[in-house]
């Protein structure tokens, strides 16, 4: 039985509708499918769900969730449009999630009986994935660093967004963005850039109230192609380790399982041959008592289960073993401990 909790659709930057994703899950014999649209970010509306679109997304996922819970076979026929696509014995379990960005201005609320952790009265989401896509440097920080960038003068490339509260620098747009930031902001020092990213990454649990840490080590998306960051540097490891220490501390302060996703999204797009977190980060997560869940960060229906076999081998070689979380009344989720 396959599962994926990190799935994007046309409501944000995915390439398929919710019914198309569900059909792919049925064809690929998934048992668990969680949708996780990008939360609204005021400073950059190019990739996230619109505020009004978020309500439509919630309604459409909840409708699918209820239909599969009520009549799995009828739901499979409805979404599969093919009599040969039958639900498994337990049926496809659909969940409503959100990928909550560190800098989303609206807090997302998990429902009271959340998938992984309790939520709040009035909450709608089953779970939250907390992610850093862009780290922010305020104008005061930029001035302190000696960076001279005129407000509202955007560079001639994607991946850097100026706002009233500073500059947002994406780490997953491309090498051009990273090289621009190195030259114009960090004085050619890649480890200073890494420190800025990990400073934000360390706040992810506290600031997003997430259940799962999304794509930790996203900074390394392009590092196989062009080694910008020396992952073996003691200075690099120091800032990475501090981020992990704060994440673990915040998870445990909330009384929650420290849960990190192993993300195959960059593999699906041809940027990496291995998932992230890196092997070295996985070793530290293991030693600190963390758990893992494999997600594809799917943006395209036919890649819903991309490199899952490789990811299982990857986490097993890192010393993790398969386990499960029992969800009362909703079956199990597969994790690695």
Secondary structure, 3 states (H helix, E strand, C coil): CEEECCECCCCCCCCCCHHHHHHHHHHCCEEEEEEEEECCCCCCCCCCCCHHHHHHHHHHHHHHHHHHHHCHHHHHHHHHCCCCCCCCCCCCEEEEEEEEECCCCCCCCECCCCCCCCCCCCCCECEEEEECCEEEECHHHHHHCCCCCCCCCCCCCCCEEEECCEEEEECCCCHHHHHHHHHHCCCCCHHHHHHHHHHHHCCHHHHHCCCEECCCCHHHCCCCCCCCCCCCCHHHHHHHHHHHHHHHHHHHHCCCCCEEEEECHHHHCCCCCCCECCHHHHHHHHHCCCEEEEECCECCHHHCCCCHHHHHHHHHHCCCCEEEEECCCCCEEEEEC
